[in-house]
Amino acid sequence: MNIYVSNIPFKMGEDQLRELFAEFGEVISSKIIMDKFTQRSRGFGFVEMPDEVATAAIEGLNGREVMGLELRVNEARPKTEGTGGGYSNNNRNRGGGGGYNKREY
């Protein structure tokens, strides 16, 4: 099962995250998501564990205080189509450069 972990302290490393979840059983993988520009933690990550121990880990770690922060732990939801990545300019009311407009004569 893939587990979503948020509110991870910025000073926590992937090895420490793995050790925290290893209290409940085998950890297949652990990953803290890093900002691609600053290379600093974004404060969330994912841990993959076998289903039989993942549920216990979620129940045991959700709300637990670690390094002064309360972890939020739950089953990761699959990525939905059309989310993540890309660039969006939400300032739609601003004028902008044109583009090629095909004119019919």
C-alpha angles and dihedrals in degrees: 000000000000112000125201115216122189136177090044111169111252091233093056116104130208092256091055091048090051092050091050092055093040088072085077100043144283117000113205095187142343128198133178111203113237129203107252094220104041098026088223125131116273090210099252139077148154135258124193119208137159111275094245093063100028094075091053090048092051092050093043098046105034105106095008114141113237121177090343097311130098110235119225110211129179143138111292116245119223116261110264120229115265097023129110127031130033130082125276126187105202093184092092096156094066118097117245145184116293125235135208111313115189109222122207116217 
